[in-house]
Amino acid sequence: MSDIFFLLLFETQHFNLIFSPIIISETGLDIRIPENFSPDDSDETAIRSAIERTLEEKASLLSQLDDSSGLFEASLWSAPEEEFDAAAKTVGVLSTTDVNIRSLRELITYGLKGMAAYLKHASALHAEDESIDAFLQQTLAATLDDGLSADDLIFAAMETGKYGVNTMALLDQANTGTYGNPEISEVRLGTGSRPGILVSGHDLKDLEMLLEQTQGTGIDVYTHSEMLPAHYYPAFKKYSHLAGNYGNAWWKQKEEFEAFNGPILMTTNCIVPPKDSYIDRLYTTGAAGYPGCRHIPEESGEPKDFTPLIEHAKRCAPPKELEQGKITGGFAHSQVLALAGQIAEAVRSGAIRKFVVMAGCDGRAKSREYYTEFAEALPKDTVILTAGCAKYKYNKLDLGDIGGIPRVLDAGQCNDCYSLAVIALKLKEVFGLEDINDLPIIYNIAWYEQKAVLVLLALLSLGVKNIHLGPTLPAFLSPDVADFLVKTFGIAGITSVEEDMKLFFGN
C-alpha cells in the first residue's frame, strides 16, 4: 500500500489545540511536533507552520510514488500560505452535505482522535501496535471515501470501538509494565511548608522525569486533576517529595493555579486561558502549548530538562492550602479483581445492589452539577465505578463504604477507562452470565471530548447496551444516527436526578 500523509488536528480535551503531522505508512505511525513550533506563537501562526511542514513532508512522500492516481484529492492538495484562507472555506465538517454521512464521519473521526491521544501516551513508554496504526490509516482514509454508504460507516465506527479496546489495553500494559499495577492508596490533599511544582495532564513519563530531577532540591511536587492517579502506582511511591494532590478538575485552574504560588507544568491538555497573575508560572511540554507560556522542549532520545521549573520553584512561596484530608483511589482492574470474591459475595448477599459507572469528564457548566446530586441521591447499597476527571464531582463527598468496600472506586484517569471494561467482563465471568448486560451495572457517563467518544464506541463493541450520556447527547449526531444508536444499543440521555433514580431503581 502506498504511503499516505495526513495532518491530524486533534484536541486531546478541551481548550488547547494539538497539531501534529502524522505519517502513516506500512511501517507504522509517526507523530511529530514541528521543529519550528514555538508556544510563543499565536495559535494561527503555529497551525500555519504545521500545515507548511505537512505539505513539505507530503511532497517528499509523493515524489517517491510511481503512481499517485489512486490517492484521494486531499492527499494531493498543496498551496502556498497566502492561499490557505481561501482553501479553508472549501473544506471542513460542513463540506460533507449528507447529514447522516457527515454525522458518522464525525463519530469516527472523534473516536480516532481519542485513539491517537491514547497512542501518544503509550508511545511515550515505547509501546506500539502496528495493527492499530494500520487501522488508523485505513479508517482515516475511509472518512474521505464518498463511495462508502451509511452502513459502511456504521461498520467502521464499530470497528473503531473494537480497536479502541485494543488501544486502551496497549496503554494499560505500557503504564502497568512501567510503573506497576495501581494499588489502593490514600492521597493527601493538604500542603507542606516547602516550595512546590504542580503537574497536570496525562503524561506519567513527564512526571517521572520531573520527580527524578527534583530529588534533594527541597521542592515538593503536587499532582492536579488527571494526574491524581499517579499516586496509585507503586513506582511513584518511592518519591517522598510527591506530596499530594492539589485542587480539583481542570476547569478550576484559574483559582487553583493562582493560589498554588509555584510553577505549574502542563504535560498535555486542558489548559484554560491563564490569568496574568500566574501566566509567568505556567510551563508546557510535549504537544501542549499556549501563547506566552514557557515551553520545555524535548530532544529525541534525551530526558527533558526541567531546570527552569526547578529554579523558578526555589524563588516561590509554598502553595496556599485549599483543603485538608485524604482521598482514596487505586481501584484499577488488578486491584478490583483481587477483591472479586469479596465483591461477588456482597452482590449475592444483597449488600451491593448495583454498580454505577460514572466515568468521563467534568466541566464548568451548571448542568454538570447533576452528577454530584446523582451521586448523593444514589441508594446506600450502590457502588460507583469511575475514571476520568468526572470523579471530582463526587470523590470528596464521603459516601462511605459497604462492608469495607468504598462506595466510590476510582480506577484513575480517562486513560484508565480500560479498567472499567475489564472489571465488567470479570464480573460477568464470576457470575457465570452469558450477556454482559445481565450484570447489575448502570452506565451514566459524562462525556465531553474525543476520548469519551472512543470509550463509548469501545463499550458498544463489547456489547454493552443502555448507556446514558450527559449532560446532553453529542451535537454531531444527526437525528437518524442518534435514532440508530437508540434503537440498536439503547443509548439515552439524562433527565433530572429524581426521574433518573426512578428509571434506574424504581419507585
C-alpha positions as CSV (number, residue, x, y, z in Angstrom):
1,M,0.0,0.0,0.0
2,S,1.3,3.5,-0.8
3,D,2.3,5.8,2.0
4,I,-0.4,8.4,2.8
5,F,0.3,11.6,4.7
6,F,-2.2,13.1,7.0
7,L,-2.3,16.3,9.0
8,L,-4.3,15.3,12.1
9,L,-5.5,18.2,14.2
10,F,-6.9,16.9,17.5
11,E,-7.9,18.4,20.8
12,T,-6.9,15.9,23.5
13,Q,-9.5,17.5,25.6
14,H,-10.9,21.0,26.0
15,F,-9.1,24.2,25.0
16,N,-5.7,23.8,23.6
17,L,-5.3,22.5,20.0
18,I,-2.6,20.0,19.4
19,F,-1.3,19.9,15.9
20,S,0.9,17.1,14.8
21,P,2.0,16.0,11.4
22,I,1.4,12.3,11.2
23,I,3.0,10.0,8.7
24,I,1.1,6.7,8.4
25,S,2.7,4.0,6.3
26,E,3.2,0.3,6.1
27,T,5.9,0.7,8.7
28,G,3.6,2.3,11.3
29,L,2.6,5.6,12.8
30,D,5.0,8.6,13.4
31,I,3.7,11.5,15.4
32,R,6.0,14.5,15.4
33,I,5.8,18.1,16.7
34,P,7.1,20.5,14.1
35,E,10.7,21.6,14.8
36,N,9.8,25.2,14.3
37,F,6.9,25.1,16.7
38,S,7.1,27.8,19.3
39,P,4.5,28.1,22.1
40,D,5.0,31.9,22.0
41,D,3.5,32.0,18.5
42,S,-0.2,32.7,18.2
43,D,-2.4,29.6,17.6
44,E,-2.9,30.7,14.0
45,T,0.8,31.1,13.4
46,A,1.7,27.8,14.9
47,I,-1.0,26.0,12.9
48,R,0.1,27.6,9.7
49,S,3.6,26.5,10.4
50,A,2.4,22.9,11.0
51,I,0.5,23.0,7.7
52,E,3.6,24.2,5.8
53,R,5.7,21.4,7.3
54,T,3.0,18.9,6.5
55,L,2.9,20.0,2.8
56,E,6.7,19.7,2.6
57,E,6.6,16.2,4.0
58,K,3.8,15.2,1.8
59,A,5.6,16.5,-1.3
60,S,8.6,14.4,-0.3
61,L,6.4,11.3,0.1
62,L,4.5,11.8,-3.2
63,S,7.8,12.1,-5.1
64,Q,8.6,8.5,-4.0
65,L,5.4,7.1,-5.6
66,D,5.4,5.8,-9.1
67,D,1.6,6.3,-9.5
68,S,-0.5,8.6,-7.3
69,S,-3.7,8.3,-9.3
70,G,-5.3,6.2,-6.7
71,L,-5.0,8.7,-3.9
72,F,-7.7,11.0,-2.6
73,E,-7.8,14.6,-3.8
74,A,-6.9,15.7,-0.2
75,S,-3.7,13.7,-0.4
76,L,-2.6,15.6,-3.5
77,W,-3.6,19.1,-2.4
78,S,-0.9,21.8,-2.0
79,A,-0.9,25.6,-2.0
80,P,1.3,28.5,-0.8
81,E,0.4,30.0,2.6
82,E,-1.4,33.0,1.0
83,E,-4.0,30.6,-0.4
84,F,-4.7,28.9,3.0
85,D,-7.6,31.1,3.9
86,A,-9.4,30.6,0.7
87,A,-8.9,26.8,0.9
88,A,-10.2,26.7,4.4
89,K,-13.5,27.9,3.2
90,T,-14.0,24.9,0.9
91,V,-13.2,22.1,3.4
92,G,-14.2,21.1,6.9
93,V,-17.1,19.3,8.5
94,L,-19.8,21.0,6.6
95,S,-18.3,20.2,3.2
96,T,-20.0,16.8,3.6
97,T,-23.5,17.7,2.6
98,D,-25.3,14.5,3.5
99,V,-26.2,15.0,7.2
100,N,-26.0,11.3,8.1
101,I,-22.7,10.6,6.3
102,R,-21.3,13.8,7.9
103,S,-22.5,12.6,11.4
104,L,-21.0,9.2,11.0
105,R,-17.7,10.6,9.7
106,E,-17.6,12.9,12.7
107,L,-18.3,10.0,15.1
108,I,-15.5,8.0,13.6
109,T,-13.1,11.0,13.5
110,Y,-13.7,11.9,17.1
111,G,-13.1,8.2,18.0
112,L,-9.9,8.2,16.0
113,K,-8.7,11.4,17.7
114,G,-9.3,9.7,21.1
115,M,-7.4,6.7,19.8
116,A,-4.5,9.0,18.7
117,A,-4.3,10.5,22.1
118,Y,-4.1,7.1,23.8
119,L,-1.5,6.0,21.4
120,K,0.6,9.1,22.1
121,H,0.7,8.2,25.8
122,A,1.6,4.6,25.0
123,S,4.3,5.7,22.6
124,A,5.9,7.8,25.3
125,L,6.5,4.5,27.1
126,H,7.7,2.7,23.9
127,A,4.5,0.7,23.5
128,E,3.3,0.2,19.9
129,D,1.0,-2.0,17.9
130,E,1.3,-1.9,14.1
131,S,-2.2,-3.4,13.6
132,I,-3.7,-0.3,15.4
133,D,-1.6,2.0,13.3
134,A,-2.8,0.3,10.1
135,F,-6.4,0.6,11.3
136,L,-5.9,4.3,11.9
137,Q,-4.6,4.7,8.4
138,Q,-7.4,2.8,6.7
139,T,-10.2,4.4,8.7
140,L,-8.9,7.9,8.3
141,A,-8.9,7.3,4.6
142,A,-12.4,5.9,4.8
143,T,-13.7,9.2,6.1
144,L,-12.7,10.7,2.7
145,D,-14.3,8.0,0.6
146,D,-17.6,9.2,-1.0
147,G,-18.3,5.7,-2.2
148,L,-19.0,4.4,1.3
149,S,-22.6,4.1,2.4
150,A,-24.0,4.9,5.9
151,D,-23.9,1.1,6.6
152,D,-20.3,1.0,5.7
153,L,-19.5,3.9,8.0
154,I,-21.5,2.3,10.8
155,F,-19.4,-0.8,10.5
156,A,-16.2,1.5,10.5
157,A,-17.5,3.2,13.7
158,M,-18.0,-0.2,15.4
159,E,-14.5,-1.3,14.3
160,T,-13.2,1.9,15.8
161,G,-14.6,0.8,19.1
162,K,-13.1,-2.7,18.7
163,Y,-9.6,-1.2,18.0
164,G,-10.3,1.3,20.8
165,V,-10.4,-1.6,23.3
166,N,-7.1,-2.8,21.8
167,T,-5.6,0.7,22.1
168,M,-6.7,1.1,25.7
169,A,-5.3,-2.3,26.5
170,L,-2.0,-1.3,24.9
171,L,-1.8,1.9,27.1
172,D,-2.7,-0.1,30.2
173,Q,0.1,-2.6,29.5
174,A,2.5,0.3,29.0
175,N,1.6,2.0,32.2
176,T,1.4,-1.1,34.4
177,G,4.5,-2.6,32.8
178,T,6.5,0.6,33.6
179,Y,5.0,1.7,36.9
180,G,3.3,-1.4,38.4
181,N,-0.3,-2.2,39.0
182,P,-2.2,0.6,40.8
183,E,-2.8,-0.1,44.5
184,I,-5.4,1.2,46.9
185,S,-3.9,4.4,48.1
186,E,-4.7,7.4,50.3
187,V,-3.7,10.7,48.8
188,R,-3.0,13.8,50.9
189,L,-5.0,16.9,50.0
190,G,-3.2,19.4,52.2
191,T,0.1,21.2,51.6
192,G,3.5,21.5,53.2
193,S,5.9,24.3,54.1
194,R,8.2,23.9,51.1
195,P,8.0,25.4,47.6
196,G,6.2,23.3,45.1
197,I,5.7,22.4,41.5
198,L,2.2,21.5,40.3
199,V,1.8,18.9,37.5
200,S,-1.3,18.4,35.4
201,G,-2.2,16.4,32.4
202,H,-1.8,12.7,31.5
203,D,1.8,12.1,30.8
204,L,3.2,9.9,33.5
205,K,6.7,9.9,31.9
206,D,7.0,13.6,32.3
207,L,6.1,13.3,36.0
208,E,8.7,10.6,36.4
209,M,11.4,12.7,34.9
210,L,10.4,15.7,37.0
211,L,10.4,13.7,40.2
212,E,13.9,12.4,39.4
213,Q,15.3,15.8,38.8
214,T,13.7,17.4,41.9
215,Q,15.0,14.8,44.4
216,G,17.0,16.5,47.1
217,T,16.2,20.1,45.9
218,G,13.9,20.9,48.8
219,I,10.9,21.2,46.4
220,D,7.7,19.2,46.7
221,V,5.7,18.0,43.7
222,Y,1.9,18.0,43.6
223,T,-0.5,16.5,41.2
224,H,-3.5,18.2,39.7
225,S,-6.7,17.0,38.0
226,E,-6.0,14.0,35.7
227,M,-2.5,13.5,37.3
228,L,-4.0,12.4,40.6
229,P,-3.9,8.7,39.8
230,A,-0.1,8.8,39.6
231,H,-0.2,8.3,43.4
232,Y,-1.7,4.9,42.9
233,Y,1.3,3.4,41.0
234,P,3.9,1.6,43.1
235,A,6.8,3.2,41.2
236,F,5.9,6.7,42.2
237,K,5.6,5.8,45.9
238,K,9.4,5.9,46.3
239,Y,9.4,9.7,45.8
240,S,8.8,11.1,49.3
241,H,8.6,14.6,47.8
242,L,5.5,13.6,45.8
243,A,3.5,15.5,48.4
244,G,-0.1,15.0,47.4
245,N,-2.9,16.2,45.1
246,Y,-3.8,19.9,44.9
247,G,-7.1,21.1,43.7
248,N,-9.8,19.6,41.6
249,A,-10.8,19.2,37.9
250,W,-9.3,21.1,35.0
251,W,-11.9,23.9,34.8
252,K,-11.0,25.3,38.3
253,Q,-7.4,26.2,37.1
254,K,-7.7,29.9,37.3
255,E,-8.4,30.0,41.0
256,E,-6.3,27.0,42.0
257,F,-3.2,27.8,39.9
258,E,-3.2,31.4,41.2
259,A,-3.3,30.0,44.8
260,F,-0.5,27.5,44.2
261,N,2.2,30.2,44.1
262,G,4.8,28.0,42.4
263,P,5.3,26.9,38.8
264,I,2.8,24.7,37.0
265,L,3.7,22.1,34.4
266,M,1.0,21.2,31.8
267,T,2.1,17.8,30.3
268,T,-0.8,17.5,27.9
269,N,-4.1,19.3,27.7
270,C,-6.9,21.1,29.5
271,I,-5.2,24.5,29.5
272,V,-7.7,27.1,30.5
273,P,-6.6,30.5,29.2
274,P,-4.5,31.7,32.1
275,K,-4.8,34.9,34.2
276,D,-2.0,37.4,34.0
277,S,-1.3,36.8,37.7
278,Y,0.2,33.3,37.0
279,I,0.9,33.1,33.3
280,D,4.6,33.6,34.0
281,R,4.5,30.5,36.2
282,L,2.8,28.3,33.6
283,Y,5.0,25.9,31.7
284,T,4.1,23.5,28.9
285,T,5.8,20.5,27.4
286,G,5.2,17.8,24.8
287,A,2.3,18.6,22.5
288,A,0.8,21.2,24.9
289,G,1.4,24.9,24.3
290,Y,-0.1,28.2,25.0
291,P,0.9,31.7,23.9
292,G,3.0,33.5,26.5
293,C,3.9,30.3,28.4
294,R,7.4,28.9,28.5
295,H,7.9,25.5,26.8
296,I,10.1,22.7,27.9
297,P,11.5,21.1,24.7
298,E,12.3,17.5,24.1
299,E,15.4,16.3,22.3
300,S,15.0,13.0,20.6
301,G,16.0,10.2,22.9
302,E,17.1,12.6,25.7
303,P,15.4,13.3,29.1
304,K,13.7,16.6,29.3
305,D,15.5,19.3,31.3
306,F,13.2,20.7,33.9
307,T,15.8,23.0,35.4
308,P,13.8,26.2,34.5
309,L,10.9,25.0,36.6
310,I,13.1,23.8,39.5
311,E,14.9,27.1,39.7
312,H,11.7,29.0,39.4
313,A,10.1,27.0,42.2
314,K,13.0,27.9,44.5
315,R,12.1,31.5,44.3
316,C,8.4,30.9,45.1
317,A,6.4,30.8,48.3
318,P,4.8,27.5,49.4
319,P,1.4,26.8,48.0
320,K,-1.7,28.2,49.7
321,E,-3.6,25.3,51.3
322,L,-7.0,24.8,49.7
323,E,-8.2,21.9,51.8
324,Q,-7.1,19.2,54.2
325,G,-7.7,15.4,54.5
326,K,-7.2,12.5,52.2
327,I,-9.0,10.7,49.3
328,T,-8.7,7.1,48.4
329,G,-8.2,5.6,45.0
330,G,-6.3,3.0,43.1
331,F,-9.2,0.7,42.1
332,A,-7.9,-0.2,38.7
333,H,-8.7,-3.7,37.3
334,S,-5.9,-5.6,39.1
335,Q,-6.8,-4.3,42.5
336,V,-10.6,-4.8,41.9
337,L,-10.1,-8.3,40.6
338,A,-8.1,-9.1,43.8
339,L,-11.3,-8.1,45.6
340,A,-13.6,-10.0,43.2
341,G,-14.5,-12.7,45.8
342,Q,-15.5,-10.1,48.4
343,I,-17.4,-8.1,45.8
344,A,-19.2,-11.1,44.4
345,E,-20.3,-12.1,47.9
346,A,-21.5,-8.6,48.6
347,V,-23.7,-8.8,45.5
348,R,-25.0,-12.3,46.2
349,S,-25.9,-11.3,49.8
350,G,-27.7,-8.1,48.6
351,A,-25.3,-5.8,50.3
352,I,-24.4,-4.3,46.9
353,R,-27.5,-3.9,44.7
354,K,-25.9,-2.2,41.7
355,F,-22.7,-0.7,40.4
356,V,-23.0,2.6,38.6
357,V,-20.3,3.5,36.1
358,M,-19.9,7.3,36.3
359,A,-16.8,7.8,34.2
360,G,-16.0,10.6,31.8
361,C,-15.3,14.3,32.0
362,D,-16.0,17.2,34.4
363,G,-16.8,20.7,33.2
364,R,-17.9,24.1,34.5
365,A,-21.4,24.1,33.1
366,K,-24.1,24.2,35.8
367,S,-25.8,21.2,34.1
368,R,-22.9,19.1,35.3
369,E,-23.9,19.6,38.9
370,Y,-26.4,16.8,38.1
371,Y,-23.6,14.3,38.7
372,T,-22.9,15.5,42.2
373,E,-26.6,15.4,43.0
374,F,-27.0,12.0,41.3
375,A,-24.1,10.5,43.4
376,E,-25.6,11.9,46.6
377,A,-29.0,10.5,45.8
378,L,-27.8,7.0,45.0
379,P,-29.1,4.3,47.3
380,K,-26.7,3.3,50.0
381,D,-26.3,-0.2,48.5
382,T,-24.8,1.1,45.3
383,V,-21.1,1.4,44.3
384,I,-19.7,4.0,41.8
385,L,-17.1,2.9,39.3
386,T,-15.3,5.9,37.9
387,A,-12.3,7.0,35.8
388,G,-11.5,10.4,34.4
389,C,-12.0,13.9,35.9
390,A,-15.7,13.3,36.3
391,K,-14.9,11.9,39.7
392,Y,-14.2,15.3,41.1
393,K,-18.0,15.8,41.1
394,Y,-18.3,13.2,43.9
395,N,-14.9,11.8,45.1
396,K,-14.8,14.1,48.1
397,L,-18.4,13.5,49.3
398,D,-17.5,10.8,51.8
399,L,-20.2,8.4,50.6
400,G,-18.9,5.7,53.0
401,D,-18.4,2.0,52.3
402,I,-20.2,-1.3,52.0
403,G,-18.6,-3.9,54.2
404,G,-15.2,-2.3,53.8
405,I,-15.7,-1.7,50.0
406,P,-15.6,2.1,49.3
407,R,-18.7,3.4,47.5
408,V,-16.5,5.3,45.1
409,L,-14.0,3.0,43.3
410,D,-11.6,5.3,41.3
411,A,-9.8,3.5,38.6
412,G,-7.8,6.6,37.5
413,Q,-7.5,8.8,34.5
414,C,-9.7,8.7,31.4
415,N,-6.6,6.8,30.2
416,D,-7.7,4.1,32.6
417,C,-11.2,3.5,31.4
418,Y,-10.0,0.1,30.1
419,S,-10.1,-1.0,33.7
420,L,-13.9,-0.5,33.8
421,A,-14.3,-2.8,30.8
422,V,-12.0,-5.4,32.4
423,I,-13.9,-5.3,35.7
424,A,-17.3,-5.7,33.9
425,L,-16.0,-8.7,31.9
426,K,-14.6,-10.3,35.0
427,L,-17.8,-9.9,36.9
428,K,-19.6,-11.4,34.0
429,E,-17.3,-14.4,34.3
430,V,-17.6,-14.6,38.1
431,F,-21.4,-14.7,38.0
432,G,-21.5,-17.1,35.0
433,L,-23.5,-14.8,32.8
434,E,-23.9,-15.1,29.0
435,D,-24.7,-11.5,28.4
436,I,-22.7,-8.6,29.8
437,N,-26.0,-6.6,30.0
438,D,-27.3,-9.0,32.7
439,L,-24.8,-7.6,35.2
440,P,-26.1,-5.3,37.9
441,I,-24.3,-2.3,36.3
442,I,-25.8,1.1,35.2
443,Y,-23.8,3.3,32.8
444,N,-24.3,7.0,33.4
445,I,-21.3,8.7,31.7
446,A,-20.5,12.4,31.5
447,W,-19.0,13.0,28.0
448,Y,-17.0,16.0,26.8
449,E,-14.3,15.1,24.4
450,Q,-12.9,12.5,22.0
451,K,-11.5,10.0,24.5
452,A,-15.0,9.8,25.9
453,V,-16.3,9.1,22.3
454,L,-13.8,6.3,21.9
455,V,-14.7,4.8,25.3
456,L,-18.4,4.9,24.2
457,L,-17.6,3.1,20.9
458,A,-15.4,0.6,22.8
459,L,-18.2,-0.3,25.2
460,L,-20.6,-0.7,22.3
461,S,-18.1,-3.0,20.6
462,L,-18.1,-5.2,23.8
463,G,-21.9,-5.5,23.5
464,V,-22.8,-3.1,26.3
465,K,-26.2,-1.5,25.9
466,N,-28.4,1.1,27.6
467,I,-25.6,3.6,28.2
468,H,-26.8,7.0,29.4
469,L,-24.8,10.1,28.2
470,G,-25.0,13.6,29.6
471,P,-25.5,16.3,30.2
472,T,-26.7,16.2,26.5
473,L,-26.2,13.8,23.6
474,P,-23.4,14.7,21.3
475,A,-24.5,17.5,18.9
476,F,-22.7,16.0,16.0
477,L,-25.1,13.0,15.9
478,S,-27.8,13.6,13.2
479,P,-31.4,12.6,14.2
480,D,-31.1,9.4,12.1
481,V,-27.8,8.4,13.5
482,A,-28.9,9.1,17.1
483,D,-32.1,7.1,16.4
484,F,-30.0,4.2,15.1
485,L,-27.9,4.3,18.3
486,V,-31.0,4.5,20.5
487,K,-32.8,1.6,18.8
488,T,-29.7,-0.7,18.4
489,F,-27.9,0.0,21.6
490,G,-30.3,1.7,23.9
491,I,-28.2,4.9,24.0
492,A,-30.1,7.5,26.0
493,G,-29.6,10.9,27.7
494,I,-30.2,12.0,31.2
495,T,-33.2,13.9,32.6
496,S,-33.5,15.0,36.3
497,V,-31.9,13.2,39.2
498,E,-35.4,12.4,40.5
499,E,-36.6,10.9,37.2
500,D,-33.4,9.0,36.6
501,M,-33.5,7.5,40.1
502,K,-36.9,6.2,39.3
503,L,-35.7,4.9,35.9
504,F,-32.7,3.0,37.4
505,F,-34.1,1.9,40.8
506,G,-37.9,2.1,40.5
507,N,-40.1,4.0,43.0
